[in-house]
Amino acid sequence: MLNAVHQIWLAGLGAASKTSRGAPQLFQELVTEGARVQIQTRGAAEKALRGVIDGVQGRINSRVGQVRGQAEDTLAGLEKIFQTRVHRVLAQLGVPKSEDVEALSKRVEALNSNIEKLARARKARPRVQVGRKAAVAPAALP
C-alpha cells in the first residue's frame, strides 16, 4: 500500500514537472481534474465516516442503555436487601415500627381529647360552698 502511494506521488510530481515546462493548459486541466476528484473522494470519505460514526454511536448508546438498566436493577436489589436487614436489626433492638408509632400517636391524641372534654365538663359544674373550701356537687359527676 505504501509503495502504491509513493508511486502515485511520483507520478504526480512527474506530471507537474512536464506540464509546467511545456503545456500550461494541460497543467491547468490536470489541476481542475485533481480538484474534482478530491471533492468527490472527500465527500465519499466523509459520508462513509459519518456512517461508521453513526453505527458506532448507535451501538454505544444501546450498550449504555443495557448497562444502565442492569445497574438500576442491581441497585434496586441492593436497596431491598439493605431495607430488609435494617428492619430486622431494628426489630431485634425493640425499636417500634412506624405503624406502631402512628397507632400510639392516635391513641395519645384520643386520650388528650378526652382529658380536655373532662376538664371542660369539670369547669362547667356548679360548686357548693362548705365552710371555706369549694366542693363539687356530687350530682354533677359523670
C-alpha positions, 0 to 999 in steps of 0.5 A, a space after each residue: 500500500 505504501 509503495 502504491 502511494 509513493 508511486 502515485 506521488 511520483 507520478 504526480 510530481 512527474 506530471 507537474 514537472 512536464 506540464 509546467 515546462 511545456 503545456 500550461 493548459 494541460 497543467 491547468 486541466 490536470 489541476 481542475 481534474 485533481 480538484 474534482 476528484 478530491 471533492 468527490 473522494 472527500 465527500 465519499 470519505 466523509 459520508 462513509 465516516 459519518 456512517 461508521 460514526 453513526 453505527 458506532 454511536 448507535 451501538 454505544 448508546 444501546 450498550 449504555 442503555 443495557 448497562 444502565 438498566 442492569 445497574 438500576 436493577 442491581 441497585 434496586 436489589 441492593 436497596 431491598 436487601 439493605 431495607 430488609 436487614 435494617 428492619 430486622 436489626 431494628 426489630 431485634 433492638 425493640 425499636 417500634 415500627 412506624 405503624 406502631 408509632 402512628 397507632 400510639 400517636 392516635 391513641 395519645 391524641 384520643 386520650 388528650 381529647 378526652 382529658 380536655 372534654 373532662 376538664 371542660 365538663 369539670 369547669 362547667 359544674 356548679 360548686 357548693 360552698 362548705 365552710 371555706 373550701 369549694 366542693 363539687 356537687 356530687 350530682 354533677 359527676 359523670 
